[in-house]
Amino acid sequence: MARMSDQPERWTQATVYPDMWADPDDDPRNSEGVSPDGELATLNDFLTNYRHTLRMKCEGLDPEQLARRSVPPSTMSLLGLVRHLAEVERDWRGWISDGDPLPKLYGKRDADFDGAVAEQAEVDAAFADLAREQAATDAALAAHPDPGVRLGKNGIAVRELLVHRIDEYARHCGHADLLRECLDGRVGQ
């Protein structure tokens, strides 16, 4: 069992506000000024910011750090979260489709976490998978600018799917905060 002294010292890159990840001028999520107009624009803005947060929590880490598990018996790692969110984005497209669900990217249940291994090729593939699946789900939803329209065989509203996506990313960004802090001590929202 690790002693408190074995843990990395907490630190941040920010110099303006010590509890932030980066200074406001360097933060891609910084949206000083007027917020977006309209429900759909607001939901998409929140989703975009959580996506940026996940990527930021992974920046500057090597494959071993990205694949390092949290605490036993958990299989959670930052790389596993990236793979999981790629899988989830793919699954959500099935919610708005009338067809059969797409096959799993990584195979059986929990393979997204179990297969997150410390190899650069796996890291590159995971981030490529995530970008591709996000773009495909975004494109599928962009065809429906009315957030109240119901889609797919279960009649899910575009609004509901966007809120599900925000919820999933927000929850996992909380996990990413703790995983990153355990890896190298870096803190910040």
Disulfide bonds with the S-S distance in Angstrom:
none
